[in-house]
Amino acid sequence: MIDATQVEVGDFLKFKKNHPCGANTWKVLRIGLDFKLECTTCKRVIMIERLNVIKKAKEIIKQPS
C-alpha cells in the first residue's frame, strides 16, 4: 500500500496487476476524491477511487523536477 498524500500530478504509479494491454504503470493526471490515470502503453484514461488506488498501487515513481 502507498501513502496517497505523497502522490502528485505527473507522478507514475506502478500497480500490482497488469492492465490488459500488458502495462502496469499509470501516469497521474488529476487527484481528488478519485484519481484520473492514463496508461503509459495504450493511453487509456480511467477514473478510480482514492481507496482503490491505495490498495492496488505498490510503488510511486516520482517525476523528476
PQR file of N, CA, C, O and H, with PARSE charges and radii, in Angstrom:
ATOM      1  N   MET A   1       0.839  -1.195   0.000 -0.4000 1.5000
ATOM      2  CA  MET A   1       0.000   0.000   0.000 -0.0000 2.0000
ATOM      3  C   MET A   1       0.874   1.245   0.000  0.5500 1.7000
ATOM      4  O   MET A   1       1.987   1.252   0.527 -0.5500 1.4000
ATOM      5  N   ILE A   2       0.342   2.282  -0.600 -0.4000 1.5000
ATOM      6  CA  ILE A   2       1.086   3.533  -0.698 -0.0000 2.0000
ATOM      7  C   ILE A   2       0.404   4.603   0.156  0.5500 1.7000
ATOM      8  O   ILE A   2      -0.731   4.438   0.604 -0.5500 1.4000
ATOM      9  H   ILE A   2      -0.561   2.276  -1.027  0.4000 1.0000
ATOM     10  N   ASP A   3       1.121   5.691   0.365 -0.4000 1.5000
ATOM     11  CA  ASP A   3       0.569   6.839   1.075 -0.0000 2.0000
ATOM     12  C   ASP A   3       0.051   7.828   0.030  0.5500 1.7000
ATOM     13  O   ASP A   3       0.840   8.394  -0.727 -0.5500 1.4000
ATOM     14  H   ASP A   3       2.042   5.825   0.001  0.4000 1.0000
ATOM     15  N   ALA A   4      -1.251   8.039  -0.017 -0.4000 1.5000
ATOM     16  CA  ALA A   4      -1.863   8.875  -1.053 -0.0000 2.0000
ATOM     17  C   ALA A   4      -1.442  10.332  -0.953  0.5500 1.7000
ATOM     18  O   ALA A   4      -1.543  11.064  -1.938 -0.5500 1.4000
ATOM     19  H   ALA A   4      -1.892   7.580   0.598  0.4000 1.0000
ATOM     20  N   THR A   5      -0.975  10.774   0.207 -0.4000 1.5000
ATOM     21  CA  THR A   5      -0.554  12.167   0.347 -0.0000 2.0000
ATOM     22  C   THR A   5       0.773  12.433  -0.351  0.5500 1.7000
ATOM     23  O   THR A   5       1.129  13.591  -0.569 -0.5500 1.4000
ATOM     24  H   THR A   5      -0.893  10.180   1.007  0.4000 1.0000
ATOM     25  N   GLN A   6       1.507  11.390  -0.705 -0.4000 1.5000
ATOM     26  CA  GLN A   6       2.798  11.541  -1.374 -0.0000 2.0000
ATOM     27  C   GLN A   6       2.667  11.636  -2.893  0.5500 1.7000
ATOM     28  O   GLN A   6       3.632  11.977  -3.578 -0.5500 1.4000
ATOM     29  H   GLN A   6       1.218  10.450  -0.527  0.4000 1.0000
ATOM     30  N   VAL A   7       1.489  11.337  -3.419 -0.4000 1.5000
ATOM     31  CA  VAL A   7       1.270  11.320  -4.867 -0.0000 2.0000
ATOM     32  C   VAL A   7       0.987  12.733  -5.361  0.5500 1.7000
ATOM     33  O   VAL A   7       0.205  13.465  -4.755 -0.5500 1.4000
ATOM     34  H   VAL A   7       0.705  11.060  -2.863  0.4000 1.0000
ATOM     35  N   GLU A   8       1.629  13.111  -6.467 -0.4000 1.5000
ATOM     36  CA  GLU A   8       1.417  14.415  -7.082 -0.0000 2.0000
ATOM     37  C   GLU A   8       1.053  14.219  -8.547  0.5500 1.7000
ATOM     38  O   GLU A   8       1.332  13.171  -9.130 -0.5500 1.4000
ATOM     39  H   GLU A   8       2.264  12.516  -6.959  0.4000 1.0000
ATOM     40  N   VAL A   9       0.431  15.232  -9.136 -0.4000 1.5000
ATOM     41  CA  VAL A   9       0.102  15.182 -10.556 -0.0000 2.0000
ATOM     42  C   VAL A   9       1.407  15.090 -11.347  0.5500 1.7000
ATOM     43  O   VAL A   9       2.348  15.838 -11.083 -0.5500 1.4000
ATOM     44  H   VAL A   9       0.204  16.083  -8.662  0.4000 1.0000
ATOM     45  N   GLY A  10       1.464  14.181 -12.308 -0.4000 1.5000
ATOM     46  CA  GLY A  10       2.663  13.976 -13.110 -0.0000 2.0000
ATOM     47  C   GLY A  10       3.483  12.782 -12.664  0.5500 1.7000
ATOM     48  O   GLY A  10       4.348  12.318 -13.407 -0.5500 1.4000
ATOM     49  H   GLY A  10       0.699  13.574 -12.523  0.4000 1.0000
ATOM     50  N   ASP A  11       3.229  12.270 -11.454 -0.4000 1.5000
ATOM     51  CA  ASP A  11       3.926  11.075 -10.976 -0.0000 2.0000
ATOM     52  C   ASP A  11       3.382   9.845 -11.691  0.5500 1.7000
ATOM     53  O   ASP A  11       2.327   9.892 -12.325 -0.5500 1.4000
ATOM     54  H   ASP A  11       2.527  12.646 -10.851  0.4000 1.0000
ATOM     55  N   PHE A  12       4.118   8.747 -11.578 -0.4000 1.5000
ATOM     56  CA  PHE A  12       3.687   7.479 -12.144 -0.0000 2.0000
ATOM     57  C   PHE A  12       3.438   6.498 -11.013  0.5500 1.7000
ATOM     58  O   PHE A  12       4.192   6.461 -10.040 -0.5500 1.4000
ATOM     59  H   PHE A  12       4.974   8.708 -11.064  0.4000 1.0000
ATOM     60  N   LEU A  13       2.370   5.694 -11.139 -0.4000 1.5000
ATOM     61  CA  LEU A  13       2.043   4.666 -10.153 -0.0000 2.0000
ATOM     62  C   LEU A  13       2.226   3.304 -10.799  0.5500 1.7000
ATOM     63  O   LEU A  13       1.784   3.073 -11.925 -0.5500 1.4000
ATOM     64  H   LEU A  13       1.757   5.724 -11.929  0.4000 1.0000
ATOM     65  N   LYS A  14       2.879   2.409 -10.079 -0.4000 1.5000
ATOM     66  CA  LYS A  14       3.029   1.037 -10.541 -0.0000 2.0000
ATOM     67  C   LYS A  14       2.030   0.192  -9.764  0.5500 1.7000
ATOM     68  O   LYS A  14       2.072   0.144  -8.534 -0.5500 1.4000
ATOM     69  H   LYS A  14       3.238   2.596  -9.165  0.4000 1.0000
ATOM     70  N   PHE A  15       1.127  -0.478 -10.487 -0.4000 1.5000
ATOM     71  CA  PHE A  15       0.092  -1.288  -9.874 -0.0000 2.0000
ATOM     72  C   PHE A  15       0.560  -2.726  -9.700  0.5500 1.7000
ATOM     73  O   PHE A  15       1.512  -3.161 -10.348 -0.5500 1.4000
ATOM     74  H   PHE A  15       1.093  -0.440 -11.486  0.4000 1.0000
ATOM     75  N   LYS A  16      -0.118  -3.464  -8.815 -0.4000 1.5000
ATOM     76  CA  LYS A  16       0.215  -4.856  -8.553 -0.0000 2.0000
ATOM     77  C   LYS A  16      -0.124  -5.745  -9.749  0.5500 1.7000
ATOM     78  O   LYS A  16       0.643  -6.646 -10.089 -0.5500 1.4000
ATOM     79  H   LYS A  16      -0.892  -3.111  -8.289  0.4000 1.0000
ATOM     80  N   LYS A  17      -1.271  -5.498 -10.387 -0.4000 1.5000
ATOM     81  CA  LYS A  17      -1.710  -6.296 -11.525 -0.0000 2.0000
ATOM     82  C   LYS A  17      -1.530  -5.507 -12.817  0.5500 1.7000
ATOM     83  O   LYS A  17      -1.572  -4.276 -12.819 -0.5500 1.4000
ATOM     84  H   LYS A  17      -1.894  -4.767 -10.110  0.4000 1.0000
ATOM     85  N   ASN A  18      -1.330  -6.228 -13.908 -0.4000 1.5000
ATOM     86  CA  ASN A  18      -1.160  -5.594 -15.213 -0.0000 2.0000
ATOM     87  C   ASN A  18      -2.500  -5.214 -15.823  0.5500 1.7000
ATOM     88  O   ASN A  18      -3.519  -5.858 -15.572 -0.5500 1.4000
ATOM     89  H   ASN A  18      -1.296  -7.227 -13.907  0.4000 1.0000
ATOM     90  N   HIS A  19      -2.482  -4.169 -16.620 -0.4000 1.5000
ATOM     91  CA  HIS A  19      -3.614  -3.764 -17.442 -0.0000 2.0000
ATOM     92  C   HIS A  19      -3.701  -4.785 -18.589  0.5500 1.7000
ATOM     93  O   HIS A  19      -2.685  -5.394 -18.923 -0.5500 1.4000
ATOM     94  H   HIS A  19      -1.655  -3.646 -16.823  0.4000 1.0000
ATOM     95  N   PRO A  20      -4.862  -4.990 -19.196 -0.5600 1.5000
ATOM     96  CA  PRO A  20      -4.952  -5.956 -20.308  0.2800 2.0000
ATOM     97  C   PRO A  20      -3.978  -5.703 -21.452  0.5500 1.7000
ATOM     98  O   PRO A  20      -3.650  -6.634 -22.189 -0.5500 1.4000
ATOM     99  N   CYS A  21      -3.508  -4.475 -21.618 -0.4000 1.5000
ATOM    100  CA  CYS A  21      -2.528  -4.194 -22.680 -0.0000 2.0000
ATOM    101  C   CYS A  21      -1.130  -4.673 -22.302  0.5500 1.7000
ATOM    102  O   CYS A  21      -0.244  -4.715 -23.155 -0.5500 1.4000
ATOM    103  H   CYS A  21      -3.774  -3.719 -21.019  0.4000 1.0000
ATOM    104  N   GLY A  22      -0.919  -5.034 -21.036 -0.4000 1.5000
ATOM    105  CA  GLY A  22       0.366  -5.555 -20.597 -0.0000 2.0000
ATOM    106  C   GLY A  22       1.154  -4.627 -19.686  0.5500 1.7000
ATOM    107  O   GLY A  22       2.122  -5.056 -19.059 -0.5500 1.4000
ATOM    108  H   GLY A  22      -1.640  -5.000 -20.343  0.4000 1.0000
ATOM    109  N   ALA A  23       0.758  -3.368 -19.604 -0.4000 1.5000
ATOM    110  CA  ALA A  23       1.486  -2.412 -18.767 -0.0000 2.0000
ATOM    111  C   ALA A  23       0.936  -2.420 -17.342  0.5500 1.7000
ATOM    112  O   ALA A  23      -0.218  -2.783 -17.114 -0.5500 1.4000
ATOM    113  H   ALA A  23      -0.029  -3.019 -20.113  0.4000 1.0000
ATOM    114  N   ASN A  24       1.771  -2.018 -16.392 -0.4000 1.5000
ATOM    115  CA  ASN A  24       1.289  -1.858 -15.021 -0.0000 2.0000
ATOM    116  C   ASN A  24       1.677  -0.490 -14.467  0.5500 1.7000
ATOM    117  O   ASN A  24       1.660  -0.286 -13.253 -0.5500 1.4000
ATOM    118  H   ASN A  24       2.709  -1.724 -16.577  0.4000 1.0000
ATOM    119  N   THR A  25       2.027   0.453 -15.353 -0.4000 1.5000
ATOM    120  CA  THR A  25       2.427   1.790 -14.950 -0.0000 2.0000
ATOM    121  C   THR A  25       1.403   2.801 -15.470  0.5500 1.7000
ATOM    122  O   THR A  25       1.010   2.761 -16.636 -0.5500 1.4000
ATOM    123  H   THR A  25       2.040   0.287 -16.339  0.4000 1.0000
ATOM    124  N   TRP A  26       0.977   3.711 -14.581 -0.4000 1.5000
ATOM    125  CA  TRP A  26      -0.042   4.699 -14.894 -0.0000 2.0000
ATOM    126  C   TRP A  26       0.457   6.084 -14.530  0.5500 1.7000
ATOM    127  O   TRP A  26       1.111   6.252 -13.501 -0.5500 1.4000
ATOM    128  H   TRP A  26       1.296   3.744 -13.633  0.4000 1.0000
ATOM    129  N   LYS A  27       0.161   7.076 -15.350 -0.4000 1.5000
ATOM    130  CA  LYS A  27       0.510   8.466 -15.074 -0.0000 2.0000
ATOM    131  C   LYS A  27      -0.674   9.150 -14.395  0.5500 1.7000
ATOM    132  O   LYS A  27      -1.815   8.996 -14.833 -0.5500 1.4000
ATOM    133  H   LYS A  27      -0.370   6.939 -16.186  0.4000 1.0000
ATOM    134  N   VAL A  28      -0.410   9.907 -13.326 -0.4000 1.5000
ATOM    135  CA  VAL A  28      -1.451  10.608 -12.586 -0.0000 2.0000
ATOM    136  C   VAL A  28      -1.765  11.920 -13.302  0.5500 1.7000
ATOM    137  O   VAL A  28      -0.891  12.770 -13.472 -0.5500 1.4000
ATOM    138  H   VAL A  28       0.516  10.032 -12.970  0.4000 1.0000
ATOM    139  N   LEU A  29      -3.027  12.075 -13.722 -0.4000 1.5000
ATOM    140  CA  LEU A  29      -3.455  13.295 -14.409 -0.0000 2.0000
ATOM    141  C   LEU A  29      -4.209  14.239 -13.486  0.5500 1.7000
ATOM    142  O   LEU A  29      -4.145  15.456 -13.658 -0.5500 1.4000
ATOM    143  H   LEU A  29      -3.737  11.384 -13.584  0.4000 1.0000
ATOM    144  N   ARG A  30      -4.935  13.684 -12.494 -0.4000 1.5000
ATOM    145  CA  ARG A  30      -5.730  14.507 -11.593 -0.0000 2.0000
ATOM    146  C   ARG A  30      -5.867  13.784 -10.264  0.5500 1.7000
ATOM    147  O   ARG A  30      -5.923  12.555 -10.217 -0.5500 1.4000
ATOM    148  H   ARG A  30      -4.988  12.695 -12.354  0.4000 1.0000
ATOM    149  N   ILE A  31      -5.923  14.558  -9.179 -0.4000 1.5000
ATOM    150  CA  ILE A  31      -6.072  13.995  -7.838 -0.0000 2.0000
ATOM    151  C   ILE A  31      -7.242  14.697  -7.163  0.5500 1.7000
ATOM    152  O   ILE A  31      -7.385  15.916  -7.250 -0.5500 1.4000
ATOM    153  H   ILE A  31      -5.878  15.556  -9.217  0.4000 1.0000
ATOM    154  N   GLY A  32      -8.065  13.919  -6.497 -0.4000 1.5000
ATOM    155  CA  GLY A  32      -9.197  14.438  -5.740 -0.0000 2.0000
ATOM    156  C   GLY A  32      -9.765  13.293  -4.931  0.5500 1.7000
ATOM    157  O   GLY A  32      -9.011  12.487  -4.387 -0.5500 1.4000
ATOM    158  H   GLY A  32      -7.948  12.928  -6.426  0.4000 1.0000
ATOM    159  N   LEU A  33     -11.092  13.205  -4.840 -0.4000 1.5000
ATOM    160  CA  LEU A  33     -11.699  12.041  -4.217 -0.0000 2.0000
ATOM    161  C   LEU A  33     -11.412  10.799  -5.047  0.5500 1.7000
ATOM    162  O   LEU A  33     -11.347   9.687  -4.524 -0.5500 1.4000
ATOM    163  H   LEU A  33     -11.705  13.860  -5.282  0.4000 1.0000
ATOM    164  N   ASP A  34     -11.243  11.005  -6.343 -0.4000 1.5000
ATOM    165  CA  ASP A  34     -10.810   9.926  -7.206 -0.0000 2.0000
ATOM    166  C   ASP A  34      -9.603  10.391  -8.005  0.5500 1.7000
ATOM    167  O   ASP A  34      -9.333  11.588  -8.104 -0.5500 1.4000
ATOM    168  H   ASP A  34     -11.296  11.909  -6.767  0.4000 1.0000
ATOM    169  N   PHE A  35      -8.886   9.441  -8.570 -0.4000 1.5000
ATOM    170  CA  PHE A  35      -7.693   9.737  -9.347 -0.0000 2.0000
ATOM    171  C   PHE A  35      -8.019   9.559 -10.818  0.5500 1.7000
ATOM    172  O   PHE A  35      -8.753   8.640 -11.181 -0.5500 1.4000
ATOM    173  H   PHE A  35      -9.105   8.468  -8.490  0.4000 1.0000
ATOM    174  N   LYS A  36      -7.487  10.419 -11.668 -0.4000 1.5000
ATOM    175  CA  LYS A  36      -7.572  10.238 -13.114 -0.0000 2.0000
ATOM    176  C   LYS A  36      -6.198   9.761 -13.552  0.5500 1.7000
ATOM    177  O   LYS A  36      -5.197  10.455 -13.374 -0.5500 1.4000
ATOM    178  H   LYS A  36      -6.890  11.165 -11.374  0.4000 1.0000
ATOM    179  N   LEU A  37      -6.165   8.556 -14.132 -0.4000 1.5000
ATOM    180  CA  LEU A  37      -4.908   7.921 -14.507 -0.0000 2.0000
ATOM    181  C   LEU A  37      -4.888   7.614 -15.995  0.5500 1.7000
ATOM    182  O   LEU A  37      -5.927   7.340 -16.597 -0.5500 1.4000
ATOM    183  H   LEU A  37      -6.978   7.992 -14.276  0.4000 1.0000
ATOM    184  N   GLU A  38      -3.681   7.662 -16.593 -0.4000 1.5000
ATOM    185  CA  GLU A  38      -3.500   7.332 -18.006 -0.0000 2.0000
ATOM    186  C   GLU A  38      -2.492   6.199 -18.115  0.5500 1.7000
ATOM    187  O   GLU A  38      -1.390   6.287 -17.574 -0.5500 1.4000
ATOM    188  H   GLU A  38      -2.838   7.884 -16.105  0.4000 1.0000
ATOM    189  N   CYS A  39      -2.871   5.137 -18.814 -0.4000 1.5000
ATOM    190  CA  CYS A  39      -1.964   4.012 -19.034 -0.0000 2.0000
ATOM    191  C   CYS A  39      -0.787   4.487 -19.880  0.5500 1.7000
ATOM    192  O   CYS A  39      -0.975   5.210 -20.859 -0.5500 1.4000
ATOM    193  H   CYS A  39      -3.766   5.066 -19.253  0.4000 1.0000
ATOM    194  N   THR A  40       0.425   4.080 -19.505 -0.4000 1.5000
ATOM    195  CA  THR A  40       1.608   4.555 -20.224 -0.0000 2.0000
ATOM    196  C   THR A  40       1.804   3.849 -21.561  0.5500 1.7000
ATOM    197  O   THR A  40       2.568   4.324 -22.400 -0.5500 1.4000
ATOM    198  H   THR A  40       0.577   3.492 -18.711  0.4000 1.0000
ATOM    199  N   THR A  41       1.126   2.723 -21.774 -0.4000 1.5000
ATOM    200  CA  THR A  41       1.292   1.984 -23.024 -0.0000 2.0000
ATOM    201  C   THR A  41       0.189   2.299 -24.034  0.5500 1.7000
ATOM    202  O   THR A  41       0.471   2.739 -25.148 -0.5500 1.4000
ATOM    203  H   THR A  41       0.505   2.336 -21.092  0.4000 1.0000
ATOM    204  N   CYS A  42      -1.065   2.074 -23.643 -0.4000 1.5000
ATOM    205  CA  CYS A  42      -2.171   2.226 -24.593 -0.0000 2.0000
ATOM    206  C   CYS A  42      -2.871   3.576 -24.498  0.5500 1.7000
ATOM    207  O   CYS A  42      -3.762   3.858 -25.299 -0.5500 1.4000
ATOM    208  H   CYS A  42      -1.295   1.717 -22.738  0.4000 1.0000
ATOM    209  N   LYS A  43      -2.488   4.421 -23.533 -0.4000 1.5000
ATOM    210  CA  LYS A  43      -3.014   5.785 -23.350 -0.0000 2.0000
ATOM    211  C   LYS A  43      -4.488   5.824 -22.940  0.5500 1.7000
ATOM    212  O   LYS A  43      -5.127   6.868 -23.071 -0.5500 1.4000
ATOM    213  H   LYS A  43      -1.764   4.192 -22.883  0.4000 1.0000
ATOM    214  N   ARG A  44      -5.041   4.716 -22.450 -0.4000 1.5000
ATOM    215  CA  ARG A  44      -6.420   4.714 -21.950 -0.0000 2.0000
ATOM    216  C   ARG A  44      -6.462   5.523 -20.658  0.5500 1.7000
ATOM    217  O   ARG A  44      -5.555   5.429 -19.831 -0.5500 1.4000
ATOM    218  H   ARG A  44      -4.522   3.868 -22.343  0.4000 1.0000
ATOM    219  N   VAL A  45      -7.517   6.317 -20.485 -0.4000 1.5000
ATOM    220  CA  VAL A  45      -7.687   7.158 -19.302 -0.0000 2.0000
ATOM    221  C   VAL A  45      -8.823   6.583 -18.459  0.5500 1.7000
ATOM    222  O   VAL A  45      -9.906   6.302 -18.972 -0.5500 1.4000
ATOM    223  H   VAL A  45      -8.254   6.393 -21.156  0.4000 1.0000
ATOM    224  N   ILE A  46      -8.565   6.410 -17.155 -0.4000 1.5000
ATOM    225  CA  ILE A  46      -9.577   5.876 -16.244 -0.0000 2.0000
ATOM    226  C   ILE A  46      -9.715   6.802 -15.039  0.5500 1.7000
ATOM    227  O   ILE A  46      -8.802   7.558 -14.705 -0.5500 1.4000
ATOM    228  H   ILE A  46      -7.685   6.638 -16.738  0.4000 1.0000
ATOM    229  N   MET A  47     -10.861   6.725 -14.406 -0.4000 1.5000
ATOM    230  CA  MET A  47     -11.098   7.381 -13.122 -0.0000 2.0000
ATOM    231  C   MET A  47     -11.256   6.263 -12.100  0.5500 1.7000
ATOM    232  O   MET A  47     -12.043   5.340 -12.310 -0.5500 1.4000
ATOM    233  H   MET A  47     -11.602   6.111 -14.677  0.4000 1.0000
ATOM    234  N   ILE A  48     -10.516   6.337 -10.995 -0.4000 1.5000
ATOM    235  CA  ILE A  48     -10.550   5.286  -9.982 -0.0000 2.0000
ATOM    236  C   ILE A  48     -10.566   5.943  -8.605  0.5500 1.7000
ATOM    237  O   ILE A  48      -9.883   6.942  -8.377 -0.5500 1.4000
ATOM    238  H   ILE A  48      -9.877   7.087 -10.825  0.4000 1.0000
ATOM    239  N   GLU A  49     -11.347   5.379  -7.693 -0.4000 1.5000
ATOM    240  CA  GLU A  49     -11.482   5.951  -6.357 -0.0000 2.0000
ATOM    241  C   GLU A  49     -10.156   5.920  -5.604  0.5500 1.7000
ATOM    242  O   GLU A  49      -9.327   5.035  -5.814 -0.5500 1.4000
ATOM    243  H   GLU A  49     -11.902   4.568  -7.877  0.4000 1.0000
ATOM    244  N   ARG A  50      -9.974   6.897  -4.727 -0.4000 1.5000
ATOM    245  CA  ARG A  50      -8.732   7.035  -3.954 -0.0000 2.0000
ATOM    246  C   ARG A  50      -8.413   5.771  -3.154  0.5500 1.7000
ATOM    247  O   ARG A  50      -7.264   5.330  -3.134 -0.5500 1.4000
ATOM    248  H   ARG A  50     -10.648   7.616  -4.556  0.4000 1.0000
ATOM    249  N   LEU A  51      -9.421   5.182  -2.493 -0.4000 1.5000
ATOM    250  CA  LEU A  51      -9.174   3.985  -1.691 -0.0000 2.0000
ATOM    251  C   LEU A  51      -8.717   2.810  -2.551  0.5500 1.7000
ATOM    252  O   LEU A  51      -7.871   2.023  -2.127 -0.5500 1.4000
ATOM    253  H   LEU A  51     -10.354   5.541  -2.509  0.4000 1.0000
ATOM    254  N   ASN A  52      -9.271   2.686  -3.754 -0.4000 1.5000
ATOM    255  CA  ASN A  52      -8.848   1.612  -4.651 -0.0000 2.0000
ATOM    256  C   ASN A  52      -7.412   1.820  -5.130  0.5500 1.7000
ATOM    257  O   ASN A  52      -6.665   0.855  -5.292 -0.5500 1.4000
ATOM    258  H   ASN A  52      -9.959   3.325  -4.099  0.4000 1.0000
ATOM    259  N   VAL A  53      -7.030   3.068  -5.356 -0.4000 1.5000
ATOM    260  CA  VAL A  53      -5.647   3.350  -5.759 -0.0000 2.0000
ATOM    261  C   VAL A  53      -4.686   2.962  -4.636  0.5500 1.7000
ATOM    262  O   VAL A  53      -3.641   2.361  -4.887 -0.5500 1.4000
ATOM    263  H   VAL A  53      -7.637   3.851  -5.225  0.4000 1.0000
ATOM    264  N   ILE A  54      -5.041   3.306  -3.403 -0.4000 1.5000
ATOM    265  CA  ILE A  54      -4.177   2.979  -2.263 -0.0000 2.0000
ATOM    266  C   ILE A  54      -3.988   1.468  -2.152  0.5500 1.7000
ATOM    267  O   ILE A  54      -2.889   1.001  -1.853 -0.5500 1.4000
ATOM    268  H   ILE A  54      -5.889   3.794  -3.199  0.4000 1.0000
ATOM    269  N   LYS A  55      -5.051   0.706  -2.391 -0.4000 1.5000
ATOM    270  CA  LYS A  55      -4.975  -0.751  -2.293 -0.0000 2.0000
ATOM    271  C   LYS A  55      -4.219  -1.385  -3.455  0.5500 1.7000
ATOM    272  O   LYS A  55      -3.455  -2.328  -3.251 -0.5500 1.4000
ATOM    273  H   LYS A  55      -5.944   1.086  -2.633  0.4000 1.0000
ATOM    274  N   LYS A  56      -4.422  -0.878  -4.673 -0.4000 1.5000
ATOM    275  CA  LYS A  56      -3.899  -1.530  -5.875 -0.0000 2.0000
ATOM    276  C   LYS A  56      -2.477  -1.119  -6.246  0.5500 1.7000
ATOM    277  O   LYS A  56      -1.768  -1.890  -6.891 -0.5500 1.4000
ATOM    278  H   LYS A  56      -5.042  -0.111  -4.838  0.4000 1.0000
ATOM    279  N   ALA A  57      -2.050   0.072  -5.854 -0.4000 1.5000
ATOM    280  CA  ALA A  57      -0.719   0.554  -6.221 -0.0000 2.0000
ATOM    281  C   ALA A  57       0.337   0.000  -5.283  0.5500 1.7000
ATOM    282  O   ALA A  57       0.103  -0.134  -4.082 -0.5500 1.4000
ATOM    283  H   ALA A  57      -2.627   0.699  -5.330  0.4000 1.0000
ATOM    284  N   LYS A  58       1.502  -0.322  -5.837 -0.4000 1.5000
ATOM    285  CA  LYS A  58       2.578  -0.837  -4.987 -0.0000 2.0000
ATOM    286  C   LYS A  58       3.786   0.107  -4.936  0.5500 1.7000
ATOM    287  O   LYS A  58       4.644  -0.042  -4.066 -0.5500 1.4000
ATOM    288  H   LYS A  58       1.692  -0.212  -6.813  0.4000 1.0000
ATOM    289  N   GLU A  59       3.861   1.062  -5.846 -0.4000 1.5000
ATOM    290  CA  GLU A  59       5.037   1.948  -5.875 -0.0000 2.0000
ATOM    291  C   GLU A  59       4.691   3.270  -6.520  0.5500 1.7000
ATOM    292  O   GLU A  59       3.890   3.321  -7.454 -0.5500 1.4000
ATOM    293  H   GLU A  59       3.164   1.183  -6.552  0.4000 1.0000
ATOM    294  N   ILE A  60       5.298   4.358  -6.020 -0.4000 1.5000
ATOM    295  CA  ILE A  60       5.180   5.672  -6.617 -0.0000 2.0000
ATOM    296  C   ILE A  60       6.502   5.978  -7.306  0.5500 1.7000
ATOM    297  O   ILE A  60       7.559   5.913  -6.677 -0.5500 1.4000
ATOM    298  H   ILE A  60       5.949   4.317  -5.261  0.4000 1.0000
ATOM    299  N   ILE A  61       6.454   6.308  -8.582 -0.4000 1.5000
ATOM    300  CA  ILE A  61       7.657   6.707  -9.314 -0.0000 2.0000
ATOM    301  C   ILE A  61       7.553   8.205  -9.521  0.5500 1.7000
ATOM    302  O   ILE A  61       6.729   8.676 -10.306 -0.5500 1.4000
ATOM    303  H   ILE A  61       5.596   6.360  -9.092  0.4000 1.0000
ATOM    304  N   LYS A  62       8.395   8.960  -8.811 -0.4000 1.5000
ATOM    305  CA  LYS A  62       8.328  10.426  -8.832 -0.0000 2.0000
ATOM    306  C   LYS A  62       8.818  10.969 -10.160  0.5500 1.7000
ATOM    307  O   LYS A  62       9.790  10.476 -10.733 -0.5500 1.4000
ATOM    308  H   LYS A  62       9.064   8.577  -8.173  0.4000 1.0000
ATOM    309  N   GLN A  63       8.126  12.000 -10.640 -0.4000 1.5000
ATOM    310  CA  GLN A  63       8.530  12.698 -11.849 -0.0000 2.0000
ATOM    311  C   GLN A  63       9.708  13.615 -11.508  0.5500 1.7000
ATOM    312  O   GLN A  63       9.606  14.399 -10.564 -0.5500 1.4000
ATOM    313  H   GLN A  63       7.337  12.400 -10.175  0.4000 1.0000
ATOM    314  N   PRO A  64      10.810  13.544 -12.237 -0.5600 1.5000
ATOM    315  CA  PRO A  64      11.938  14.436 -11.918  0.2800 2.0000
ATOM    316  C   PRO A  64      11.555  15.898 -12.122  0.5500 1.7000
ATOM    317  O   PRO A  64      10.913  16.241 -13.114 -0.5500 1.4000
ATOM    318  N   SER A  65      11.948  16.760 -11.183 -0.4000 1.5000
ATOM    319  CA  SER A  65      11.576  18.185 -11.245 -0.0000 2.0000
ATOM    320  C   SER A  65      12.554  18.978 -12.047  0.5500 1.7000
ATOM    321  O   SER A  65      12.391  20.189 -12.198 -0.5500 1.4000
ATOM    322  H   SER A  65      12.470  16.481 -10.376  0.4000 1.0000
TER
END
